[in-house]
Amino acid sequence: MALDDMPEAGTIEIDALVIGAGPVGLFAVFELGLVDIKSLVIDILGKPGGQCSELYPEKPIYDIPALPTVTGQELTDRLLEQVKPFGAKFVFGERVDELQRGEDGRFHIKTDAGRAVVAKVVVIAAGGGSFTPKRPPIEGIEAYEGKSVHYAVRRMEDLRGKDVLIVGGGDSALDWTLNLAPLAKSLTLLHRRDEFRGAPHSVEQMRALVAEGRVRLIIGQMAKIDGADGELEAVTVKTAAGEEKLPINAMLPFFGLTMKLGPVAHWGLNLNENLILVDTERFETSEKGIFAIGDINWYPGKLKLILSGFHEAALMAQAAHKIVHPDKKLLFQYTTSSSSLQKKLGVK
């Protein structure tokens, strides 16, 4: 699901922009694909799965139909497999900041990385909103953000040959320790205690790298940072043995995430206590062509369940077809009996 074929410059034109790559956003890609709508998915996180992958990848979920138990990561993997036939494009590590309707009726979108997108419909499937990284309580760290302090890795190559400090003890910290160890000039993992919340296999791999001398593990906390013009030069860490100054020119703090409605709050949509009001026929917002499905929407009787979001995605796609293909009549079909749908899915 990589984006090697995505243009780095210029405007991307697409039928539907799906904001959010969690389970509901991924299933929206499937339902849109069934009605011949091509999707581009943008997510602020560095990988698909939303909360399922980021917050509880190993936690079992018990209320997905026909799956008595499934982990958040396994559900994500199955949904990614399900949407493969439709060739959706994915952008990770970017946030949709601006959304305006153009004179041609289409929506003009910009991300925080400057990516421009034009879409006929927009589907907001952003869960509880955008994930905002928690900032370490270090004085002056704001001046380094985006230059030498990064809360997500957008391009691994940017860290090649650098002295990297990763701070944290969860899956993100461990995953990037393993991924960046071969690229970095030096890599140090800092955590406040010698116990980790990540997957046991990742912990084992990290400790093996430490034993080989390829990664340094420090048990302690950051005390201060030094540098100029946004470029780190050193990080002072406090351990049981005292303070130590580390020469560092790139830092990745993984202190967890908070969820906020974010830029969506400024798009002129009707809200109810920071949730987007929708109708229950189309799951359309107060703005024609903008839909909201999953935990980010509200309507009377709303249940914040993944399976509810799946239902909403199906009805949304039927309504979106009328906008994307106004001259085509949509014939409702079942995947079990429709040869045309089965052909789209690659099963016939």
C-alpha positions as CSV (number, residue, x, y, z in Angstrom):
1,M,0.0,0.0,0.0
2,A,3.0,2.3,-0.5
3,L,2.8,5.6,-2.3
4,D,5.7,5.2,-4.6
5,D,3.5,6.1,-7.6
6,M,2.1,9.2,-5.9
7,P,3.3,12.6,-7.4
8,E,5.3,14.6,-5.0
9,A,4.4,17.9,-6.7
10,G,1.2,19.1,-8.4
11,T,-2.4,18.6,-7.6
12,I,-3.9,15.2,-7.2
13,E,-7.4,14.8,-8.7
14,I,-9.5,12.0,-7.3
15,D,-13.2,11.0,-7.0
16,A,-13.2,10.7,-3.2
17,L,-10.9,11.9,-0.4
18,V,-11.2,9.7,2.7
19,I,-9.8,11.4,5.8
20,G,-8.7,8.7,8.2
21,A,-7.3,5.2,7.6
22,G,-8.9,3.5,10.6
23,P,-11.2,0.5,10.1
24,V,-14.2,2.6,9.1
25,G,-12.1,4.7,6.6
26,L,-10.7,1.5,5.1
27,F,-14.2,-0.1,4.7
28,A,-15.3,3.2,3.1
29,V,-12.7,2.6,0.4
30,F,-14.3,-0.9,-0.2
31,E,-17.8,0.4,-0.4
32,L,-16.8,3.3,-2.6
33,G,-14.9,0.9,-4.9
34,L,-18.0,-1.2,-5.4
35,V,-19.8,1.7,-6.9
36,D,-16.8,2.7,-9.1
37,I,-15.5,5.6,-7.0
38,K,-11.7,5.9,-6.7
39,S,-10.3,6.9,-3.3
40,L,-7.3,8.7,-1.9
41,V,-6.9,8.1,1.9
42,I,-4.9,10.6,4.0
43,D,-4.1,9.9,7.7
44,I,-2.0,11.9,10.1
45,L,-0.5,8.7,11.5
46,G,2.4,7.0,9.9
47,K,0.5,3.8,9.0
48,P,-3.1,2.5,8.5
49,G,-5.3,1.3,11.2
50,G,-6.1,4.4,13.2
51,Q,-6.7,3.8,16.9
52,C,-6.7,0.0,16.3
53,S,-3.1,0.0,15.2
54,E,-1.8,2.9,17.2
55,L,-3.4,2.4,20.6
56,Y,-4.2,-1.3,20.9
57,P,-2.7,-3.3,18.0
58,E,-2.6,-6.5,20.2
59,K,-5.8,-5.9,22.1
60,P,-8.6,-8.3,21.2
61,I,-11.9,-7.0,19.7
62,Y,-15.0,-9.2,20.3
63,D,-17.8,-7.5,18.5
64,I,-16.9,-7.7,14.8
65,P,-19.5,-9.8,13.0
66,A,-18.2,-13.4,12.1
67,L,-14.9,-12.8,13.9
68,P,-15.3,-14.0,17.5
69,T,-12.0,-12.4,18.4
70,V,-9.6,-10.3,16.3
71,T,-6.8,-7.9,17.3
72,G,-6.8,-4.3,16.1
73,Q,-3.8,-5.0,13.9
74,E,-5.3,-8.2,12.4
75,L,-8.6,-6.3,11.6
76,T,-6.5,-3.6,9.9
77,D,-4.6,-6.2,7.9
78,R,-7.8,-7.9,6.7
79,L,-9.4,-4.7,5.7
80,L,-6.3,-3.7,3.7
81,E,-6.5,-7.0,1.9
82,Q,-10.2,-6.5,1.2
83,V,-9.6,-3.1,-0.5
84,K,-6.7,-4.2,-2.7
85,P,-8.8,-4.7,-5.8
86,F,-9.8,-1.0,-5.9
87,G,-6.2,0.4,-6.1
88,A,-6.8,3.2,-3.5
89,K,-3.9,5.6,-2.9
90,F,-2.7,6.3,0.6
91,V,-0.8,9.2,2.2
92,F,0.4,8.8,5.8
93,G,1.9,11.3,8.2
94,E,0.0,14.2,6.9
95,R,-3.0,16.2,8.2
96,V,-5.7,17.7,6.1
97,D,-5.7,21.4,7.1
98,E,-7.6,23.3,4.5
99,L,-10.9,22.4,2.7
100,Q,-12.8,24.7,0.4
101,R,-15.4,24.2,-2.4
102,G,-14.2,25.5,-5.7
103,E,-16.2,27.2,-8.4
104,D,-16.5,23.8,-10.2
105,G,-18.2,22.3,-7.2
106,R,-15.3,20.1,-6.3
107,F,-13.4,20.3,-3.0
108,H,-9.9,21.8,-2.9
109,I,-7.8,20.4,-0.1
110,K,-4.4,21.1,1.3
111,T,-2.4,19.1,3.9
112,D,0.1,20.4,6.5
113,A,2.8,19.2,4.1
114,G,1.6,21.3,1.3
115,R,0.0,18.5,-0.7
116,A,-2.9,19.7,-2.9
117,V,-5.9,17.5,-3.7
118,V,-9.1,18.1,-5.6
119,A,-12.0,15.7,-4.9
120,K,-15.6,15.4,-5.9
121,V,-16.6,14.2,-2.4
122,V,-14.9,14.1,1.0
123,V,-15.5,11.4,3.5
124,I,-14.4,12.3,7.1
125,A,-13.6,9.0,8.9
126,A,-11.2,10.5,11.4
127,G,-12.4,8.7,14.6
128,G,-12.3,11.1,17.5
129,G,-10.5,13.6,15.4
130,S,-6.9,14.2,14.5
131,F,-4.2,12.6,16.7
132,T,-1.9,15.2,18.2
133,P,1.4,14.0,19.6
134,K,2.1,14.8,23.2
135,R,5.0,17.2,23.6
136,P,7.7,16.4,26.1
137,P,7.9,18.8,29.0
138,I,11.2,20.2,27.9
139,E,11.7,24.0,27.8
140,G,12.2,25.4,24.4
141,I,11.5,22.2,22.4
142,E,9.0,24.0,20.2
143,A,11.8,25.8,18.4
144,Y,13.2,22.4,17.2
145,E,10.0,20.8,16.1
146,G,9.9,19.9,12.4
147,K,13.6,20.5,12.0
148,S,15.4,18.1,14.4
149,V,12.6,17.0,16.7
150,H,10.0,14.9,14.9
151,Y,6.8,13.2,16.2
152,A,6.5,11.0,13.1
153,V,8.9,9.7,10.6
154,R,7.9,10.7,7.1
155,R,11.1,9.8,5.3
156,M,13.6,7.4,6.9
157,E,16.3,8.6,4.5
158,D,16.2,12.0,6.3
159,L,17.7,10.3,9.4
160,R,20.5,8.4,7.6
161,G,23.9,9.1,9.1
162,K,22.5,11.1,12.1
163,D,22.9,10.7,15.8
164,V,19.3,9.8,16.7
165,L,17.6,9.7,20.1
166,I,14.3,7.9,20.4
167,V,12.3,8.5,23.6
168,G,9.5,6.2,24.7
169,G,8.7,2.6,25.5
170,G,5.7,1.7,23.3
171,D,5.3,0.1,19.9
172,S,6.2,3.3,18.0
173,A,9.5,3.8,19.9
174,L,10.5,0.2,19.5
175,D,9.4,-0.1,15.8
176,W,11.5,3.0,14.9
177,T,14.4,1.8,16.9
178,L,14.5,-1.4,14.9
179,N,13.9,0.4,11.5
180,L,16.4,3.2,12.0
181,A,19.2,1.3,13.6
182,P,20.7,0.3,10.2
183,L,20.5,3.9,8.9
184,A,21.6,6.1,11.8
185,K,25.2,6.9,12.6
186,S,24.2,6.2,16.3
187,L,20.9,5.4,17.9
188,T,20.0,5.7,21.5
189,L,16.7,4.6,23.1
190,L,15.7,6.5,26.2
191,H,13.0,5.2,28.5
192,R,12.1,6.1,32.1
193,R,12.1,2.4,33.2
194,D,13.5,-0.9,32.0
195,E,10.0,-2.2,31.1
196,F,8.4,-1.7,27.8
197,R,4.7,-1.6,26.6
198,G,5.5,-2.8,23.1
199,A,5.1,-6.2,21.5
200,P,7.3,-8.8,23.2
201,H,9.0,-9.7,20.0
202,S,10.0,-6.1,19.3
203,V,11.4,-5.8,22.8
204,E,13.5,-9.0,22.2
205,Q,14.8,-7.6,18.9
206,M,15.7,-4.3,20.6
207,R,17.6,-5.9,23.4
208,A,19.5,-8.0,20.8
209,L,20.6,-4.8,19.1
210,V,21.7,-3.4,22.4
211,A,23.7,-6.6,23.2
212,E,25.4,-6.3,19.8
213,G,26.3,-2.7,20.5
214,R,24.2,-1.3,17.6
215,V,21.7,0.5,19.9
216,R,22.4,2.1,23.2
217,L,19.6,1.8,25.9
218,I,19.5,4.4,28.6
219,I,17.1,4.2,31.5
220,G,16.3,7.8,32.6
221,Q,14.6,11.0,31.5
222,M,15.4,14.0,29.4
223,A,16.5,17.0,31.4
224,K,17.4,19.7,28.8
225,I,18.3,20.2,25.1
226,D,20.9,22.3,23.5
227,G,21.2,23.7,19.9
228,A,20.5,26.7,17.8
229,D,18.3,27.7,14.9
230,G,16.1,24.6,15.3
231,E,19.0,22.2,15.0
232,L,19.8,20.0,18.0
233,E,23.3,19.6,19.2
234,A,22.9,17.7,22.5
235,V,20.4,16.3,24.9
236,T,21.1,16.0,28.6
237,V,19.6,12.9,30.2
238,K,19.1,12.3,33.9
239,T,19.7,8.7,35.1
240,A,20.2,7.0,38.5
241,A,23.9,7.6,38.1
242,G,23.6,11.3,37.4
243,E,23.4,13.5,34.3
244,E,24.9,12.7,30.9
245,K,25.1,14.9,27.9
246,L,24.5,13.1,24.6
247,P,25.6,14.5,21.2
248,I,22.3,14.3,19.3
249,N,21.1,15.9,16.0
250,A,17.8,14.2,15.6
251,M,15.2,13.3,18.3
252,L,12.0,11.3,18.0
253,P,9.8,11.6,21.2
254,F,6.9,9.1,21.4
255,F,5.0,10.2,24.4
256,G,1.6,9.1,23.2
257,L,-1.2,10.9,21.4
258,T,-4.2,13.1,22.3
259,M,-7.2,13.4,20.1
260,K,-8.7,16.7,19.0
261,L,-11.2,17.6,16.4
262,G,-8.5,19.7,14.8
263,P,-8.9,21.7,11.5
264,V,-12.3,20.0,10.9
265,A,-13.8,22.3,13.5
266,H,-13.1,25.3,11.1
267,W,-14.7,23.8,7.9
268,G,-18.1,25.4,8.6
269,L,-19.9,22.0,9.3
270,N,-22.7,21.8,11.9
271,L,-21.4,20.3,15.1
272,N,-22.8,18.8,18.2
273,E,-20.3,18.9,21.1
274,N,-17.3,18.6,18.8
275,L,-18.9,15.8,16.7
276,I,-20.2,16.3,13.2
277,L,-23.9,16.2,12.7
278,V,-25.1,13.9,9.9
279,D,-28.4,12.6,8.5
280,T,-29.0,8.9,8.8
281,E,-30.0,8.3,5.2
282,R,-26.8,9.4,3.5
283,F,-24.5,10.3,6.5
284,E,-24.0,13.6,4.8
285,T,-22.9,16.7,6.8
286,S,-24.5,20.1,6.6
287,E,-22.3,20.6,3.5
288,K,-23.4,18.7,0.4
289,G,-20.7,16.3,-0.8
290,I,-19.0,16.1,2.6
291,F,-19.8,12.9,4.5
292,A,-18.8,11.9,8.1
293,I,-18.8,8.3,9.3
294,G,-17.6,6.5,12.3
295,D,-16.8,7.9,15.8
296,I,-16.5,11.5,14.5
297,N,-20.2,11.8,13.6
298,W,-23.4,12.2,15.7
299,Y,-27.0,11.5,15.2
300,P,-29.8,10.5,17.5
301,G,-29.1,6.9,18.7
302,K,-25.5,6.9,17.6
303,L,-23.4,4.0,18.9
304,K,-19.6,4.4,18.8
305,L,-18.9,0.9,17.4
306,I,-16.8,-0.2,14.5
307,L,-19.7,-2.2,13.1
308,S,-21.9,1.0,13.1
309,G,-19.3,2.7,11.1
310,F,-19.3,-0.1,8.5
311,H,-23.1,0.4,8.1
312,E,-22.6,4.1,7.7
313,A,-19.9,3.6,5.1
314,A,-22.3,1.5,2.9
315,L,-25.0,4.1,2.9
316,M,-22.5,6.9,2.4
317,A,-21.2,5.2,-0.7
318,Q,-24.6,4.9,-2.3
319,A,-25.2,8.7,-1.8
320,A,-21.7,9.6,-3.0
321,H,-22.3,7.8,-6.3
322,K,-25.0,10.3,-7.2
323,I,-22.5,13.1,-6.9
324,V,-19.5,11.4,-8.5
325,H,-21.4,9.8,-11.3
326,P,-24.6,12.0,-11.7
327,D,-25.4,10.6,-15.2
328,K,-25.1,6.9,-14.1
329,K,-28.0,5.0,-12.6
330,L,-26.9,2.9,-9.7
331,L,-28.4,-0.6,-9.6
332,F,-28.3,-2.1,-6.2
333,Q,-26.5,-5.5,-6.3
334,Y,-25.3,-8.2,-3.9
335,T,-21.7,-9.4,-4.1
336,T,-22.9,-13.0,-3.7
337,S,-24.9,-12.9,-6.9
338,S,-23.6,-10.0,-9.1
339,S,-21.0,-11.1,-11.6
340,S,-20.0,-7.5,-12.3
341,L,-19.2,-6.9,-8.6
342,Q,-17.3,-10.2,-8.4
343,K,-15.3,-9.1,-11.4
344,K,-14.3,-5.9,-9.6
345,L,-13.3,-7.9,-6.6
346,G,-11.2,-10.3,-8.7
347,V,-13.1,-13.4,-7.7
348,K,-14.7,-14.1,-11.1
